[in-house]
Amino acid sequence: MEKQYETVIGLEVHVELSTESKIFCGCSTKFGGAPNTHTCPVCAGLPGALPVLNKQVVEYALALGLAANCQINQYCKFDRKNYFYPDNPQNYQISQLYLPICHDGYLEIQTAAGPKKIRIHEMHMEEDAGKLIHDEWDDCSLVDYNRSGVPLIEIVSEPDMRNAQEVIAYLEKLRLICQYLGVSDCKLQEGSMRADVNLSVREVGSRELGIRTEMKNLNSFKAIARAIEGERARQIELLEEGRPVIQETRRWDDNKEYSYAMRSKEDAKDYRYFPDPDLPPVRISDQWIAQIRNAQPELQEEKAKRYMEQYELSDYDAGLLTQSRHLSEMFEKTAAICQMPKKAANWYIGETLRLVKEEGIETEEISFSPEHLAELILMTDRGELNNKTAKEVFRMIFTDDVDPMIYAEEKGLKTVLDTGLLEETVAKVLEENPDTVKQYLEGKTKVTGFLVGQIMKQMKGKADPKQVNQLLRQKLQEAEEKA
């Protein structure tokens, strides 16, 4: 009988915090500065420089810990993790091993089999390392310390995930919580959210964990899913051949869809942790925790539920609108201005998300003003724009944030509400198409679509389709009575 295998996955997720300054100094955390311009003696690791903890980092860690149902260590401290690497200027990283700020939490995800809790072992605060830039042309490596000292929260899960789908659901849930809290933008492409995958396989029914490997260099959800499938297949192949799986850190190459061994997997003892002598312990009072808890914003699940109740939206529509904090805020502003939440929801779910996909951008990059979309909805509702023209105007709002009223007037796109002109056009089209009118009188009512098209063509698309249909039916009915 062929053996069946189960995949066991745990994640170490690093989230870069959206503070203005670094964790232990006043240098900027802004992404994309010229190399080594956001540095000082502290984050460059110069002798004698002393770290001072950024209070905002602690508050962000508390906010995330509370949102992820964690216990809080009200007495926590920092430790030195010693390792020697060029991007690590002090030759140690300030982290938290013995008393991390948060522990024993969970996130609930939706799976094909229903809801599932993914346990969180701990969350701890630490500083990021610098970045090595490998110059193949000059055959050298350069170091940029701008990222050195940028504050991180590392979220360590228990090995509760069993496939790529559960991993992605967990990461998406975690990313949404971080974005709603405002603690991080979680842009994987910029490295502000990074996931290391610890994966092992075992025979179905076995309670013993297999030998795990850790995969790094994963900068998109698709790459993570492919890496999981690739590493699972590699480990099963080794076991089937009777060869051992080696505990090691591997680098995933997404282009080749294969992982390569980097180094043997280190244990905590290899880093020779000890309490940081330059940083006092952090004492977190009940009052401080209560203050952070009371300031927590409405998170995605609560917001979606409110949309269903307040705006009478479907579960699906509410889910789409709350998939991004930025999108939900824009929708709420638009709905408040035009007082037509369902129509506002349709514009965001339909045209906005369609153009986001077409332009290949993130929802966070949508930059038009909600006021302009609200005005477009009101103009359409008043019959000043038909649906086709409204979509044309919206594309310009989406790309250039134009004022719809001014743009429609300048381009001559407003609907012609002159009933006399419309009556003349309908009469002219009927006169020019006697055979089509005859077909209608013989019972072939589908020909009205052709007649509407001819009227809209002569009106250059500026007529209200409802008004056109109504007037056409009236004229055809008169012709039917005469016949």
C-alpha positions as CSV (number, residue, x, y, z in Angstrom):
1,M,0.0,0.0,0.0
2,E,1.3,3.4,-1.0
3,K,2.3,5.7,1.9
4,Q,0.3,8.8,2.5
5,Y,2.1,11.9,3.8
6,E,0.9,14.9,5.8
7,T,2.6,18.3,5.6
8,V,3.2,20.2,8.9
9,I,3.9,24.0,8.5
10,G,4.8,26.7,11.0
11,L,5.6,30.3,10.0
12,E,8.0,33.0,11.3
13,V,6.6,36.3,10.0
14,H,8.6,39.5,10.2
15,V,6.6,42.7,10.0
16,E,8.4,46.0,9.6
17,L,6.6,48.7,11.6
18,S,5.3,52.0,10.2
19,T,7.0,54.2,12.8
20,E,8.7,57.3,11.6
21,S,12.0,56.5,13.4
22,K,13.9,53.4,14.1
23,I,13.5,51.2,17.2
24,F,16.6,52.4,19.1
25,C,17.5,55.7,17.5
26,G,15.9,58.7,15.7
27,C,16.9,57.8,12.1
28,S,14.2,57.7,9.4
29,T,12.6,54.4,8.5
30,K,11.5,55.7,5.1
31,F,11.9,53.1,2.3
32,G,14.1,53.9,-0.8
33,G,16.6,56.5,0.5
34,A,20.1,56.7,-1.0
35,P,22.3,54.0,0.6
36,N,23.6,54.7,4.1
37,T,21.8,58.1,4.4
38,H,19.4,57.0,7.2
39,T,22.1,56.1,9.6
40,C,23.7,57.3,12.9
41,P,26.3,55.9,15.3
42,V,23.6,53.7,17.0
43,C,22.2,51.9,13.9
44,A,25.6,51.8,12.3
45,G,26.9,49.9,15.4
46,L,29.7,52.3,16.3
47,P,31.4,51.7,19.7
48,G,30.0,53.5,22.7
49,A,26.6,54.3,21.0
50,L,23.7,53.6,23.3
51,P,20.2,52.4,22.2
52,V,17.0,54.1,23.5
53,L,13.7,52.2,23.0
54,N,11.0,53.8,20.7
55,K,7.8,53.8,22.8
56,Q,5.7,53.6,19.6
57,V,7.2,50.2,18.8
58,V,5.9,48.8,22.1
59,E,2.5,50.3,21.5
60,Y,2.3,48.8,18.0
61,A,3.4,45.4,19.4
62,L,0.7,45.6,22.1
63,A,-2.0,46.5,19.5
64,L,-1.1,43.6,17.3
65,G,-0.8,41.2,20.2
66,L,-4.3,42.2,21.5
67,A,-5.8,41.9,18.0
68,A,-4.3,38.4,17.7
69,N,-5.7,37.2,21.1
70,C,-2.3,37.1,22.8
71,Q,-1.3,37.1,26.4
72,I,0.9,40.1,27.3
73,N,4.1,39.8,29.3
74,Q,3.8,42.9,31.4
75,Y,7.5,42.5,32.3
76,C,9.5,41.9,29.2
77,K,13.1,42.6,28.2
78,F,15.6,42.6,25.3
79,D,18.3,40.1,24.6
80,R,21.4,40.1,22.3
81,K,21.4,37.5,19.6
82,N,25.0,37.1,18.5
83,Y,26.0,36.3,15.0
84,F,28.6,37.6,12.6
85,Y,27.4,38.8,9.2
86,P,28.3,42.0,7.1
87,D,24.8,43.4,7.2
88,N,24.7,43.2,11.0
89,P,26.9,46.1,12.1
90,Q,27.1,45.4,15.9
91,N,27.7,41.6,15.3
92,Y,24.6,41.0,17.3
93,Q,20.9,41.7,16.9
94,I,18.8,43.1,19.7
95,S,15.8,40.8,20.0
96,Q,13.6,39.1,22.7
97,L,14.1,35.4,23.5
98,Y,13.4,34.8,27.2
99,L,10.6,37.3,27.8
100,P,8.9,38.3,24.5
101,I,6.2,41.0,24.7
102,C,3.3,38.7,23.6
103,H,2.7,35.0,23.7
104,D,0.0,32.3,23.4
105,G,-2.4,33.9,20.9
106,Y,-4.3,32.7,17.8
107,L,-5.9,33.8,14.6
108,E,-8.9,32.1,13.2
109,I,-8.9,31.4,9.4
110,Q,-11.5,30.0,7.0
111,T,-10.6,26.7,5.3
112,A,-12.5,24.4,3.0
113,A,-13.4,22.3,6.1
114,G,-14.6,25.4,8.0
115,P,-13.0,27.7,10.6
116,K,-9.6,26.8,12.1
117,K,-7.5,28.3,14.8
118,I,-3.8,28.8,14.1
119,R,-2.0,29.2,17.4
120,I,0.6,31.9,17.8
121,H,3.5,30.8,20.0
122,E,4.9,34.3,20.6
123,M,5.4,37.8,19.2
124,H,8.6,39.7,19.9
125,M,10.2,43.1,19.1
126,E,13.5,43.3,17.4
127,E,15.7,45.4,15.1
128,D,16.1,44.6,11.4
129,A,19.5,44.1,9.8
130,G,21.0,46.1,7.0
131,K,21.0,44.9,3.4
132,L,23.7,43.4,1.2
133,I,23.8,44.4,-2.4
134,H,25.7,42.0,-4.6
135,D,27.4,43.7,-7.6
136,E,28.1,41.0,-10.1
137,W,29.7,43.4,-12.6
138,D,32.5,44.4,-10.1
139,D,32.4,41.1,-8.3
140,C,31.8,42.6,-4.9
141,S,29.2,43.0,-2.2
142,L,28.1,46.4,-0.8
143,V,26.3,47.1,2.5
144,D,23.4,49.5,2.9
145,Y,22.6,50.2,6.6
146,N,19.5,52.2,6.0
147,R,17.3,49.2,7.0
148,S,19.5,48.5,10.1
149,G,17.5,49.3,13.2
150,V,14.1,49.5,11.5
151,P,11.7,48.0,14.0
152,L,10.3,44.6,13.5
153,I,7.7,42.4,15.1
154,E,8.3,38.7,14.6
155,I,5.2,36.5,14.8
156,V,6.0,32.8,15.4
157,S,3.2,30.4,14.8
158,E,2.8,26.9,16.1
159,P,3.1,24.2,13.4
160,D,-0.7,24.1,12.9
161,M,-0.9,24.6,9.1
162,R,-1.2,21.6,6.7
163,N,-1.1,23.1,3.2
164,A,-0.4,26.2,1.2
165,Q,-4.0,27.3,1.3
166,E,-4.0,27.5,5.1
167,V,-0.7,29.3,5.0
168,I,-2.0,32.0,2.6
169,A,-5.2,32.4,4.6
170,Y,-3.2,33.0,7.8
171,L,-0.9,35.5,6.1
172,E,-3.7,37.4,4.5
173,K,-5.5,37.6,7.9
174,L,-2.3,38.8,9.6
175,R,-1.6,41.3,6.9
176,L,-5.2,42.7,7.0
177,I,-5.0,43.1,10.8
178,C,-1.6,44.9,10.6
179,Q,-3.0,47.3,7.9
180,Y,-6.2,48.0,9.7
181,L,-4.2,48.7,12.9
182,G,-1.9,51.0,10.9
183,V,1.2,49.2,12.4
184,S,2.6,48.2,9.0
185,D,1.8,48.6,5.3
186,C,2.9,44.9,4.9
187,K,4.2,45.4,1.3
188,L,5.9,42.0,0.5
189,Q,7.6,43.5,-2.5
190,E,9.4,46.1,-0.3
191,G,10.2,43.6,2.4
192,S,7.9,45.1,5.1
193,M,6.3,41.7,5.5
194,R,8.5,38.6,5.2
195,A,7.7,35.0,5.9
196,D,10.0,32.1,6.6
197,V,8.4,28.7,6.2
198,N,9.2,25.9,8.5
199,L,8.1,22.7,6.9
200,S,8.2,18.9,7.5
201,V,6.3,15.9,6.3
202,R,5.2,12.8,8.2
203,E,3.1,9.7,7.5
204,V,-0.6,10.3,7.9
205,G,-1.6,9.1,11.4
206,S,1.9,9.7,12.9
207,R,2.1,11.9,15.9
208,E,5.8,12.5,15.7
209,L,7.0,15.6,13.8
210,G,9.4,15.0,10.8
211,I,12.7,16.8,10.4
212,R,11.9,20.4,9.3
213,T,13.6,22.8,7.0
214,E,13.3,26.6,6.9
215,M,12.8,28.4,3.6
216,K,13.7,32.0,3.1
217,N,13.6,34.5,0.2
218,L,9.8,34.4,-0.1
219,N,8.5,37.8,-1.3
220,S,5.0,37.0,-2.6
221,F,2.1,34.8,-1.6
222,K,2.4,32.9,-4.9
223,A,6.1,32.3,-4.3
224,I,5.2,31.0,-0.8
225,A,2.6,28.6,-2.2
226,R,5.0,27.3,-4.9
227,A,7.8,26.9,-2.3
228,I,5.6,24.8,0.0
229,E,4.6,22.5,-2.8
230,G,8.2,22.2,-4.0
231,E,9.7,21.5,-0.6
232,R,6.9,19.0,0.3
233,A,7.6,17.1,-2.9
234,R,11.4,17.2,-2.3
235,Q,11.1,15.8,1.3
236,I,8.7,13.1,0.3
237,E,11.0,12.0,-2.5
238,L,13.9,11.8,0.0
239,L,11.8,9.7,2.4
240,E,10.6,7.4,-0.4
241,E,14.2,6.8,-1.4
242,G,15.2,6.0,2.2
243,R,17.4,9.1,2.5
244,P,17.3,11.5,5.5
245,V,15.8,15.0,5.5
246,I,18.5,17.3,6.8
247,Q,17.5,20.2,9.2
248,E,18.7,23.2,7.4
249,T,17.9,26.7,6.1
250,R,17.1,26.7,2.3
251,R,16.8,29.5,-0.2
252,W,13.8,29.3,-2.6
253,D,14.5,30.3,-6.2
254,D,11.1,31.2,-7.6
255,N,12.3,31.4,-11.2
256,K,13.7,27.9,-11.1
257,E,11.0,26.7,-8.7
258,Y,13.6,24.9,-6.6
259,S,15.2,25.5,-3.2
260,Y,18.9,25.4,-2.4
261,A,20.6,24.6,0.9
262,M,22.1,27.7,2.6
263,R,23.3,26.5,5.9
264,S,22.5,24.0,8.7
265,K,19.6,25.2,10.8
266,E,20.8,27.0,14.0
267,D,19.3,26.5,17.4
268,A,19.0,29.2,20.1
269,K,22.2,28.0,21.8
270,D,24.2,28.8,18.6
271,Y,23.3,32.4,19.0
272,R,24.6,32.7,22.6
273,Y,21.7,34.8,23.8
274,F,22.1,37.0,26.9
275,P,20.1,39.9,28.3
276,D,21.0,43.2,26.7
277,P,22.9,45.3,29.3
278,D,22.2,48.6,27.7
279,L,18.3,48.4,27.7
280,P,16.3,48.3,30.9
281,P,13.3,45.9,31.1
282,V,9.9,47.2,29.8
283,R,7.1,47.3,32.4
284,I,3.6,47.4,30.9
285,S,0.9,48.6,33.3
286,D,-2.8,47.4,33.2
287,Q,-3.7,51.1,32.4
288,W,-1.4,51.1,29.3
289,I,-2.9,47.9,28.0
290,A,-6.4,49.3,28.6
291,Q,-5.5,52.5,26.8
292,I,-4.2,50.5,23.7
293,R,-7.3,48.2,23.8
294,N,-9.7,51.1,23.8
295,A,-7.9,52.8,20.9
296,Q,-8.2,49.7,18.7
297,P,-10.0,50.5,15.4
298,E,-12.8,48.5,13.8
299,L,-11.1,45.5,12.2
300,Q,-12.1,43.8,8.9
301,E,-14.5,41.2,10.2
302,E,-16.4,43.7,12.4
303,K,-16.5,46.2,9.5
304,A,-17.8,43.6,7.1
305,K,-20.6,42.6,9.5
306,R,-21.5,46.3,10.0
307,Y,-21.7,46.8,6.2
308,M,-24.1,43.9,5.9
309,E,-26.4,45.4,8.6
310,Q,-26.0,49.2,8.0
311,Y,-25.9,49.2,4.2
312,E,-27.7,45.9,3.5
313,L,-24.8,44.5,1.5
314,S,-24.3,40.8,0.8
315,D,-21.6,38.9,2.7
316,Y,-19.6,38.7,-0.6
317,D,-19.8,42.4,-1.3
318,A,-18.9,43.4,2.3
319,G,-15.9,41.1,2.1
320,L,-14.6,42.7,-1.1
321,L,-15.0,46.2,0.2
322,T,-13.2,45.4,3.4
323,Q,-10.3,43.5,1.8
324,S,-8.3,46.8,2.1
325,R,-8.6,49.4,4.8
326,H,-7.9,52.1,2.2
327,L,-10.7,50.8,-0.1
328,S,-13.2,50.6,2.8
329,E,-12.4,54.2,3.9
330,M,-12.9,55.5,0.4
331,F,-16.2,53.6,0.1
332,E,-17.5,55.0,3.4
333,K,-16.7,58.6,2.4
334,T,-18.4,58.2,-1.0
335,A,-21.5,56.6,0.5
336,A,-21.7,59.4,3.2
337,I,-21.6,62.1,0.5
338,C,-24.0,60.6,-2.1
339,Q,-26.2,58.8,0.4
340,M,-26.5,55.9,-2.0
341,P,-24.4,53.1,-0.3
342,K,-25.5,50.3,-2.6
343,K,-24.6,52.3,-5.8
344,A,-21.3,53.4,-4.2
345,A,-20.6,49.7,-3.4
346,N,-21.3,48.7,-7.0
347,W,-18.9,51.3,-8.4
348,Y,-16.1,50.1,-6.1
349,I,-16.7,46.4,-6.5
350,G,-17.3,46.7,-10.3
351,E,-15.4,49.4,-12.1
352,T,-12.8,50.3,-9.4
353,L,-11.5,46.8,-8.8
354,R,-11.7,46.1,-12.5
355,L,-9.4,49.0,-13.3
356,V,-7.1,48.1,-10.3
357,K,-6.6,44.7,-12.0
358,E,-6.3,46.2,-15.5
359,E,-3.7,48.8,-14.4
360,G,-1.8,46.2,-12.3
361,I,-1.7,48.2,-9.1
362,E,-2.5,47.6,-5.4
363,T,-5.8,48.8,-3.9
364,E,-3.7,51.0,-1.6
365,E,-2.5,52.9,-4.6
366,I,-6.0,54.1,-5.6
367,S,-5.7,57.9,-5.4
368,F,-8.9,59.5,-6.7
369,S,-11.1,61.5,-4.3
370,P,-14.3,59.9,-3.0
371,E,-16.0,63.3,-3.6
372,H,-15.6,62.9,-7.4
373,L,-17.0,59.4,-7.5
374,A,-19.9,60.6,-5.3
375,E,-20.6,63.5,-7.7
376,L,-20.5,61.0,-10.6
377,I,-23.1,58.8,-8.9
378,L,-25.4,61.8,-8.3
379,M,-25.0,63.0,-11.9
380,T,-26.0,59.5,-13.1
381,D,-28.9,59.3,-10.7
382,R,-30.2,62.7,-12.0
383,G,-30.0,61.4,-15.6
384,E,-27.2,63.8,-16.5
385,L,-25.0,60.9,-17.6
386,N,-26.0,57.5,-19.0
387,N,-24.3,54.4,-17.7
388,K,-22.0,54.1,-20.7
389,T,-20.8,57.7,-20.5
390,A,-20.5,57.5,-16.7
391,K,-18.0,54.6,-17.1
392,E,-16.0,56.7,-19.6
393,V,-15.9,59.6,-17.1
394,F,-15.0,57.3,-14.2
395,R,-12.0,56.0,-16.1
396,M,-10.7,59.6,-16.1
397,I,-11.6,60.0,-12.4
398,F,-9.6,56.8,-11.7
399,T,-6.5,57.8,-13.6
400,D,-6.5,61.6,-13.3
401,D,-9.0,62.4,-10.5
402,V,-10.9,64.8,-12.8
403,D,-14.0,66.7,-11.6
404,P,-16.8,64.7,-13.3
405,M,-19.1,67.8,-13.8
406,I,-16.4,69.9,-15.4
407,Y,-15.0,67.0,-17.5
408,A,-18.5,66.0,-18.8
409,E,-19.3,69.6,-19.8
410,E,-15.9,70.2,-21.4
411,K,-16.2,67.0,-23.5
412,G,-19.8,67.4,-24.2
413,L,-20.8,64.2,-22.6
414,K,-23.8,65.2,-20.6
415,T,-27.1,63.6,-21.5
416,V,-29.3,65.7,-23.8
417,L,-32.6,66.2,-21.9
418,D,-34.2,68.1,-24.7
419,T,-37.4,66.1,-25.2
420,G,-38.3,67.9,-28.5
421,L,-34.9,67.0,-30.1
422,L,-35.3,63.4,-28.9
423,E,-38.8,63.1,-30.4
424,E,-37.5,64.5,-33.7
425,T,-34.7,61.9,-33.7
426,V,-37.1,59.0,-32.9
427,A,-39.5,60.0,-35.6
428,K,-36.6,60.3,-38.1
429,V,-35.2,56.9,-37.3
430,L,-38.7,55.3,-37.6
431,E,-39.1,57.0,-41.0
432,E,-35.7,55.9,-42.2
433,N,-36.3,52.2,-41.2
434,P,-39.8,51.3,-42.5
435,D,-38.9,47.6,-42.9
436,T,-37.9,47.3,-39.3
437,V,-41.1,49.1,-38.2
438,K,-43.1,46.6,-40.3
439,Q,-41.3,43.6,-38.7
440,Y,-42.2,45.1,-35.3
441,L,-45.8,45.4,-36.3
442,E,-45.7,41.7,-37.4
443,G,-44.8,40.7,-33.9
444,K,-40.9,40.7,-34.1
445,T,-40.5,42.9,-31.0
446,K,-36.7,42.2,-30.7
447,V,-36.1,44.7,-33.5
448,T,-36.5,47.5,-31.0
449,G,-32.9,46.9,-30.0
450,F,-31.7,47.9,-33.4
451,L,-33.9,51.0,-33.4
452,V,-32.6,52.1,-30.0
453,G,-29.1,51.7,-31.3
454,Q,-29.8,53.9,-34.3
455,I,-31.4,56.6,-32.1
456,M,-28.4,56.6,-29.7
457,K,-26.0,56.8,-32.6
458,Q,-27.8,59.9,-34.0
459,M,-27.8,61.4,-30.5
460,K,-24.1,60.6,-30.3
461,G,-24.7,58.6,-27.1
462,K,-25.9,61.6,-25.2
463,A,-29.5,60.5,-24.7
464,D,-30.9,58.8,-21.6
465,P,-31.5,55.1,-22.6
466,K,-34.6,54.9,-20.4
467,Q,-36.1,58.0,-22.0
468,V,-35.2,56.6,-25.5
469,N,-36.9,53.3,-24.8
470,Q,-40.0,54.9,-23.3
471,L,-40.4,57.3,-26.3
472,L,-39.8,54.6,-28.8
473,R,-42.4,52.3,-27.3
474,Q,-44.9,55.1,-27.3
475,K,-44.3,55.9,-31.0
476,L,-44.4,52.2,-32.0
477,Q,-47.6,51.8,-30.0
478,E,-49.1,54.7,-31.9
479,A,-48.1,53.1,-35.2
480,E,-49.6,49.9,-34.1
481,E,-53.0,51.6,-33.3
482,K,-53.0,53.3,-36.8
483,A,-52.3,50.0,-38.5
